[in-house]
Amino acid sequence: MPEKYNPAPSGKSTKIARRSAIGSLIGTSIEWYDYFLYGTAAAVVFGPLFFPGADPLVGLMASFGALAVGFLARPVGGIVAGHMGDRIGRKAMLVASLLIMGASTTLIGLLPTYAQLGFWAPALLLLLRLIQGFGAGAEWGGAALMSVEHATAKKRGFYGSFTQIGVPIGMLLATGSFAAARTVFNNETFLAWGWRVPFLASALLIVVGLLIRLKLEDPPKFQEMKEQNTLSSRPIVDMYRNEKRNMWLATGMRISQNAVYYLYTVFAVAYIGRSLGSDSNTSLVAVMIASALGIISTPIWGALSDRFGRRRLYIFGSVGSGLFVMPFFMLADTGNPVLIIAAMVLGINFFHDAMYGPQAAFFSELFSTGVRYSGASISYSLGSVFGGGFSPLIATALLALGGGNPWLIVVYFLFLSCITVVCAYLAPETNLRDIDDDTDLGRTVQEPSPQTAH
């Protein structure tokens, strides 16, 4: 166990920390609802509607390929939001990302299908997915920083996890809305227009998110630097020049965590659905249960990281996730709903959440204040591209290459887990550092470039 940490008083308010964390949670939940709607639809409905005439497996791969396109835009969103967030403020980028995500999601719900618009239907679907990816890349860093930078020293892991809770809530809302639509509508009506309802509901949720985010304030240390005109004029350049080692380590730590999450929540939905029949909701129910439990397990892991450190929990989660992939497929292949749900819960809530709970605090603590938005956002987004973005597509291709046997998928995820384990081992332990003291990073920190006067 790490030595007892007795930080000097920081003047940070527990009330403000709680309000900022809850504000990040609600906004992030809405954004991830929007983002995960596409992933669920890709596994359930987009193949026949936007990529018809192909073999079902080819159609599924095309649908997952469109899903992966969104991840390509995430680093761009992370770079733009990182630069603006480190220069203008965290709050401004959180509002902008919410608007971008909400508009693109609502437009997907209004999009004509291939039968109505031909080639332009999948082309516009890809474009809107790119815009979604840009919004997602801009979102996470600001929400994480808003929670972590406002938090008191001994609760950064716990309050940072509120940003992460938005993911299981968003996934629960997305899968729940699709499961409800499939229950309410018969298959013909669902394919005709019922699938649009969850996307169109996003417009109402965005209004709620905006009302909450407009009331948030930038963290005190950032405001102080802005008032003193000591912010960097080129935060991305300064981050890469001075702190690129931690950027690459955080990217590596993100890879396996994100990949295994999309293995369970996107690929497994299609994998189990093909085994049990397209009318079965077992896989969606399993994801919903794991997502609901994630609302509890994620902050528990975050709080444990405040006590035991970020690194050891992250290493535990990445090792466990890699080793559990084969048992997961064995349980999924039984066709037993109880075993499928148990496999989903173990994979997500026990192993995955051990990484995801501490992640917002861990990644934020790796960077100094003036470049923190850039460093955290770019690392998170790059790891998403290398990990989650292509994992359903790659898993589908490997399943076909293996003749329907998932052993190649197991090898692939073991490889990704090894990358994350090594990066977590090499990363510094950060839960004891004062994040407002930019000299306390375990390395030499150079002075940022002075901000250009306007």
C-alpha angles and dihedrals in degrees: 000000000000120000116273111276119218106175123192115258109277101189090238115149120231088209093055091044091053093046092049092048093050091046090052090046096054095044093045092048090056093046093050091046086059093046097045093048087074093050092050092045090048090057096042114029119356096082098067095033102048104017104037128161095044132109108275091247092049090047090051091050091050090050092049089046089059087049090054092052089069090059091056089063094049096082089050089053090046093050095047094043092043092055094044094040092054092047106034105020147280095256096056093055093046090057092046094049091051092053093047093050095044095049095049093047094050090049091054087058089056096044119121116235128240091267090058103037106016118208093359092065097067090036092057090043089057091048093052090047089054090053090048089052091051090052093048091050090052095045111058102055094052094046092047093048093046089057099039101040092051093046126102114251099257096046105047092112092050097045092040089057089065087074088052093049087066088073098060090040091050091046091047091051093045097047091038093053091050093045089050092048091050090049096047096043127050116240094264094051092043092055092043099053113321092094089063095064097078090050094049091049087067091078091066094045093052091059089055092049093050093051089055100042095049088064095056124100132215114259115272097244092053091047090051092052091047092051091048091048092234097128117120119257089212108029096168092055092047092047093052094043096049108021108025093121091065090043092058093042091052090047090054092047090053095052102074095034093055095039095053091047092056090043089062102034101039113015095037091052089060094038094053092039092057090050097047099032133267092271093060118104094189095110093046091048090050091052091047092052092048090047092051091050089047089067085067103030096049097060090041090058089044092053091046089055089058088059104034103025135259100260101058094049091047092051091048092051096047094048092046093047093053094048094045098058094086095047088048093058091044090055092043091053092058090074088218108139093210093052092044091053091046090051092050092049094049093046096047108027101035105034107016095043091052085070099033099049096062095033101095092051094040096051093042093050092053092070138056120250098256094055101024097108091050095045097045095042097047093045092048094047097044090050089051091056095047093041123023101017097070102020097096091046093046092044091052091050092047091049090055091045090051092052093249094314112119097213093110089053089054091053091048094052093045087057092051091048091054090056092052094045092053093047093048090049092051095045118096120249105253109177092094098051128100103239091200090060105075093190090064098079101106091251141059113287116202122213113268121243109272115256115258113246117238 
